Amino acid sequence: MWRAEAEGLRMRLGGAPDAVPRPGEGLVGEFRLREGESHDVVLELSAGPVSEPLDADALWRATEQEWRRVVPDCSRLVAPRDARHAYAVLRGLTSVSGGMVAAATTSLPERANTGRNYDYRFAWLRDQCYAGLAVAAHGPHPLADDAVRFVAERILEDGDGVRPAYTVDGRPVGGDRSLRLPGYPGGSDHVGNDAGAQFQLDTFGEALQLFAAAAAHDRLTKDAERAAAVAVDVVERRWLRPDAGLWELEDRWWTHSRLSVVCGLRRMAQVLPGGAGRRCDALADTVLRETRRRCLRPDGRWRRAADDDGAEAALLVPMARGCAFGDDGGAATRAHIESRLGEDGYLYRFEHPGEPLGDAEGAFLLCGFTMALATHRHGDRVGAFRWFERTRAACGPPGLFAEEYDVRQRQLRGNLPQAFVHATMLEAAVRLAGASTLP
């Protein structure tokens, strides 16, 4: 057994008794296996002392048993094997604190040599809400409780200063910096993320929807109820302020951010008693009225932002959640998004001026699954399955989804596994099967 210690960390390595330490190389060993042979090497990292033997067979059995316990049966869903896999991915990305990283990797570039490579090994509150809502649609599983707990703790702790992203144990994310490492080909090695300091209004709308989903399952904790009240207070004070939006761009009056807030307020109004519920309804009316004035075109289609008439796939998210706003022309908005941003059965986020779709970035898989959900909400079951199946095909051999997919080169782009893609895939599998436990 090889043992090592560093500050706050202990290591044990079993199964390599003949390895030798070499200066400048570390621990070096060689295995030669004949056909049919197998050999287990077990590496253990821990924060404290441990004494259990590193028995590979026992560890494999315990691992398989634990995964069978934490991943629910998905046999009634559309694409049951992939749905169960998506749930397992979300569970694997979630830490013991309840924080779920947006992806497990850093610096896998969206486009080679363009500087568009980021560190996603942090817990984005919005992404965590997407995952919690997807899991809650399937049932009141512990993974949804984890999302509620982590999001509630951040809102209660930071209030108006809530950040879009945190470390998995709830600390602020550091700014973007590079290490003296080569990084992935076409990219560089980035640590940290500047988006951690942005104001993103839609985060509060998604949090309210998550808390309402918990209440629908009778699992809204006292802390989450207090966090919902804090979120409503923040929305009331700051909804008129420009924000960075879902795509973390420049501060503008993004339509999606306001509609997300309206959706969250409406959902909470349905579960909060008395004056608290009436307050949510009244605030939703106020936000929607001004958003319609600024962002709804005379032909009934939503603008991308108050100052931008372009198509915007983020507008599909409230539709996917089943949030109808009267005469908002949701069908017209969805049709416009499909005509402007759809290509070969895949969907892009928005148009880049002067560049054809697919040149500036890949198809955004979150958008494809969200289009499937929105299309299903509008009663087009066949169209919803087309979007679902086409987007589901954009995974790598391990069945993992990245953030983007290069349709022409048939390649994954960006960090993986991307949590919010697996979350929307799971939710689509639930809702297209008619198995949702939420409205």
Secondary structure, DSSP 8 states (H G I E B T S, - for coil): -EEEEETTEEEEEES-TT-EEETTTEEE------TT-----EEEEESS---S---HHHHHHHHHHHHHHHS---TTSSSHHHHHHHHHHHHHTB-TTS-B-S-S-B---SSTTSS---B--SEEHHHHHHHHHHHHHH---HHHHHHHHHHHHHHHHHGGG--SEE-TTS-B----EE-SS--STTS--EES-GGGG---THHHHHHHHHHHHHHHTT---HHHHHHHHHHHHHHHHHTTS-B-TTTT-S-B-BHHHHHHHHHHHHHHHHHS-HHHHHHHHHHHHHHHHHHHHHHB-TTS-B-SBTTB-S-BGGGHHHHHTT---SSS-HHHHHHHHHHHHEETTEE-SB--TTS-TTTSS-EEHHHHHHHHHHHHHTT-HHHHHHHHHHHHT---TTS---SEEETTTTEEESSSS-HHHHHHHHHHHHHHTT--S--
